[in-house]
Each structure stands twice: as structure tokens, then as C-alpha cells.
Amino acid sequence: MPAPERRFVITFGCPDRTGIVARIASFLADAGGWIVEAAYHTDPDRGWFFTRQEVRADSLPFGVDELRARFGDIARELGAVTDWRVTDTGERRRVVILVSKESHCLYDLLGRVASGELDVDVSAVIGNHAGLADITKAHGIPFHHVPFPTADPEGRQAAFAQLRQLVDRHDPHAVVLARFMQVLPPELCADWAGRALNIHHSFLPSFVGARPYHQAHRRGVKLVGATCHYVTADLDAGPIIEQDVIRVSHGDSIGDMVRKGRDIEKVVLARGLRWHLEDRVLVHGNQTVIF
């Protein structure tokens, strides 16, 4: 299978005005950049402009560091307040996965990585239970067991400190809470902002918190869903990356809803992670634009 074409990805946002697209396009054209994908969006309510551009790396006479430096000048020219990044698809993406007892999301992600569908390096899997160690090691990935005592605040604080150390040593592009079932403290949410992704087994903002399928069953809903979102200090309220639903009926038990919901959780998490790693998610406030 041939290696994918190496590209530089530019994501950019600023207060909307005329001339932004022309300036970015002329900058890339003057440098010889071959644009292979471009997307734009203007939010009239917030007055904000968004774009994502992919450029063939071999079309430019300089590397990604020089592109960042030059585009930084363009960003400053386009506005005093901007949000932008330049990334290189030639850099391998690193992921750390956090798990608890539920296995379905981990199994799905590891299968996608093993088949080459998800082209990332899973640097480690960290669990607050040891039950998923064997499947992780069977894929040649290190597993770390970090217990979280339920009634010991100091012990939990020490566990989160160990978790931080294990994750940060890999400097991952994404920290995936694959049904981790632990609420990250605010300082970790801040340090991993824009990198920590959670899968919540509900179509947010409905049924926030624990046991959402039980909440949904009591409410008698006809659809259950899943939400992949960025982790913030506000529980289950971070910027939403992806959602999907599946139909349920009055005859479904809580167990039936859990079983059906697991299928949606796996797909939604995989989509959200892929879009994040491909720099397709632009965050503005608590909302996202997905290119």
C-alpha cells in the first residue's frame, strides 16, 4: 500500500471581514503551494471566519517550521485576534487511551489501528482496573494499571498525579477517555485542553452524568445516542465533535439500550478521534466547526 501524500494543514480563524480568503490564497500561491483541499465557514452570529487548507508538502520550497513562521506573519496581518495552527501529516500521531472496565470502545479502536484504518501510534493504555491489560498487551501496547480509591481523596489525588505523569511522558496528540468513567480534575482538563476526548453514552445535552441509559429508559425515549466531545472542567459540557443516535422501543430493556448504544459509542468515538487527528475540528468558545 503506497504511503499517503505528505501534506501541511493550515487551520485559521479570526473576526470576519473581506479579503481573508484572497490573502491566504495569494500567500500560498506566491510560495508555490499546491492546495489540494480547502474549506471555509463564516458564523454571522459570532462574526468569526474559519478555514482549513491542505497543501502538498512537496510543492513548497521550505519545510513546516518555515511555513509556520511565514504564516504567522500573515495571521498577524489579518487580525490582532486570531486562532491558527500549521501541522504536518508526515508527523506520526500519538494517542494515549484511558479505560475502566468497559471494553467495547478499546476493542474497536485497537482493531481499527491493527487493520490500518486508523493510522496512529497508541503509545499506552492506562486503566483504573486491570481487566483490559491482556487485550492491550496482545496488540503490543504497554498497559499501566492506576487504581483510583473511591473514599480516599488523597489517594485519588495521587492517582491523578500518576496518571498525568504516564500520559505526559508520551506527549500525545490525543488523550482518549474510552469509557474511563473518572472525572478529570480541573487542572488536568486545563493542561489537556483541546487534546482530551471523551465518549459520553448519551446524546448530549440530554442525560448528563452517570447511568444515562437508565435515565433514558425512565424517560421513555425513542432514540439513544452517543457524543464525542472535548473534556472540560464542566462535566459532559465540552465542545461537541460528533454525535449519532439509534432507535429504541418501549419493549427494550435497559440492557437492550446499553447493547444498542455501545454500537453507536464505538462509531462516534472513532469518527471524532479521526477528525481531531486530521485537524478537522476548529473550536471557538464551546462550539466546533468540523471541516
N, C-alpha and C positions, 0 to 999 in steps of 0.2 A: 504494500500500500504506500503510495508516494506521500512524502511529508507535506503537510499543508503549507501553503504560501505564507511566508512571513509578512506580517503587516504591523504598522503603527496605528494605534487607535487614539483619536483625539475626542474627548468629551468636553463640552464647554457650555456654560450658562452665564447669562448676565441680564440686566434690565433691558427690555426690548426697545429697539429703535431701528431706524432704517440703516442699511449699509453693512450689517454684520456679516451676512452670507457672502456678499461680494468681497469683503476684506479678507475673510478666511480663505475663500476660493482663490483670490489673486495671490495671497501669500504662498499657498501650496503650489499654484501654477508656476510662479516665479522660481520656486525651488526645484521644479521638475517633478513634483509629486503627482502620482497617478492615483486618483481617487477611485476606489472600487466599490465603496458603499457610503452613502450619505443620507442622513435623516435629520429632520428639523421639526420643531414644535414651538408654538407660541401660546402661552397661557394668558389670555386677556384679563382674567380676574386678578392674577398676581403680577401682571406686566413683566413676565420673565420669558426669556428666549432660551431654548435648549437645542443643542445639536450634537450629533455623534458622527465622526468621519473615520473611515478606514482608508489608509494609504499603503500602497505596495512599498515595502521597505527597500526593495532593490531599485526603486525609481528615484530615490533621494541620494544626493552625493555625500550625506553625513548620517551619523547614527542617531539613536533615540535620545541620547543626552543633549546633543546639539539641537535636535528638533525641540526638545523641552525648553531649552534656553531661548531659541528664536521665537517659539510660540508664546513664551512668557511675555516677550515684548509686545506681541500682537494683543494678548489678553489685557495688558495694561493700557494699551491704546484704545481698546474697545470699551473700557469702563473701569471705574475705581473699585467697583464691587463685582467680582467675577468668581466663578467656581469652575475649575478646569483640571484635567489630567491628560497626560500622554503616556500610554502604555505600549508594551512590545509583546506581540503574540509569540515571539521567539523565547520569551522567558517562561519556564515551566511554572504552572500554578500549583501552589501548595495548599493543602487542606488538612485541618485537624477536625476530627469528628468526636463529639461528646454524646455519650449514650447512657442509658439507665438499664432497665430490664427489657423494655420493648425492643424487638429485634427487626421488625419489618423494614424500617427505613434504612438501617445499616445494611441489611442483606441486599436491598435494592441498589444502594449506592456502590457497594463493593462489587456487585455484579456488573454494573454499568462501567466501572473503572476496569475490571478484568476483561471485559469484552472490547474495550477501546472506545465505547460510546461516549464516555466521559473521560477526556484526556487530561487527567490531573494526577499529581502525586499525593496520595494520602499519607501524610508524614507520621500520623499516630492516631489511635483511637483511645479515648480516655473514658472510663466508666466508673460510676459510683457503685456499681455492682460488678462482680467478676464473671457473670454468666455469658457475656459475649466475647470473652477472651479467645476461645478456641477458634471461632469462625474468623476473627480478626487475624490471628496468627497463621491460619491456614492460607490467608492471602498474602502472607509475608510482611505484614504490617505490625509494628510494635503496639502492644496494648498495655495501658497503665491503669491500675485499679486505685482509685482515690475514694475511700469511704467518706460519707457525709453523715455524721451523727445527728440524729433528729433533735435531741433535747440537750445539746451541749453547744451553746453559742461560741465559745472559744474554740471548740473542736471544729465547728463549721468554718469559722474564720481561718483556721489553719489549713483546712481542706481547700478552701478557695485560693489561699496563697500558693499551695502546692499545684493546684490546677493552673493558675496563672503562669507559674514557672515552667510547667510542662508544655503549655501551649506556646508561650513566647519564645522558647528556645528554637522553635521552628519558623518563627516569623511568617505565619501563614497568610495567604490572601483571603482565606475564608475560615471562620470557626463555625462549624455546623452543629447546631443543637438538634440532633436527630432523636427526638423524644427523650431529651436529657432529664426533664422533669425536676430540674432545680432552678430556682430563681437567682439569676446572677446579681451580685451586689452592684450598687450604682457605680462604684469606681471601675469595675470590670466592664460594665456597659459603656462607660465613657472611653476607656482605653481601647476597646474593641469596636467602637462605633463605626458603622459602615462596613464592618467585616463579619460580625456575628449574625448568623441567620438562624431563625427558629422556625420549626413547623408546628403550628397550633392546629389541633384537631377540631376546628370549628371554622365556619365562615364568618370571620371577624367583621364587624364588632359584636356579633351575636355570641353569647355563651363564653364570655371571658373566664379565664381561671381554670380551676380543676374540674375534672369529670364533666366535660362539655357534652358528651354523648348522653349522659344521664340527664343533664339539663334539657337537652333537645328532646329526649324521649318523654319527659314530663310535660313539655310544651306541646307535643304532638305535631312537630314539624313534618313537612313532606320532602324536604331536602336537607341533607347534611353535607358539610364541606370541610375544606382544609385551607389554611392560609400560611404561606411562607412570607415572613416579614423580618425586617432588621430588629435586633434586640435593642431596647432602650430601657431606661430605669422605670418607665411606666409599663406595668405588666400587660403584655399582649397588645400593646398600643403603638408599636413602632411602625415605620413606613412599610407599606404592603408591597411585596414584589409580585406575588402570584396567588391566585385563588381558583378553586374549582369545586363543583358540587356533584352529588349523586342522589338519585331519587330513593326515598324510603317510603314505607306504607304503614298504615295503622296496625298491620299484622306483624311488623318487625319488632323483635325484642331488642333490648339494649345490646345483647351480644350480636345480633344481626347488624345493628347500626355500627357497632365497633368494627365488625368484619368488613362491611362495605366501605366504611370510612378509611380503613387502612390502605385500600387501593388508591384512594384519592390522595392521601397523605404522601405516598411514595412518589406519585407523578408530580404533584405540586412542588415538593421539595427538590426533586431532580431538575425541574424546569427553572425554579428560582435560582438554584445554585449555578446552573449553566449560564443563565443570563447575567448573574453577578460576575462570574469569572470572565465572561466575554465583554465586560464593561458596557453592558446594555442598559444598566439601571442608573438613572440620574435622579438623585434625591434633592428635593427642595422643600425645606421645612419638614413636615411629616407626610409629604406626598411624594410619589415617584412618577417618573416618565420612563417607560420601557421602550427602547428602540430595537 
